Amino acid sequence: MRLYLDHDVDVTLANRLQPWGHNVLTTREAGHTEASDEQQLAFATNVGRVVITHNRRDFRRLHRQWIENGRLHGGIIISAHLPLQELERRLLHLFSTYTDPDVRGQLIPLHEFR
């Protein structure tokens, strides 16, 4: 899966997911550390990536706005702050269930993947 880690996600997660075959780009690597959440989502969508964020409230709102405006984003995975190992485990569970096309336009709460 092609992923984009929002600025609030530990960049170490990228190093943990890459050996599993996931292409992970961080906000820092993209040079967007000062971009708004809307800009982050637009960027990820334009480059074909799924956003992973801990900023659940704002990205829920953005998801609703995009859907209401007929816009399709690349997918958003939201999660509470979890220990890195638990976050990785849940993401790998999610990735065994969904592919990039499956998550396009979807808001997926990671708490559903225990």
Disulfide bonds with the S-S distance in Angstrom:
none
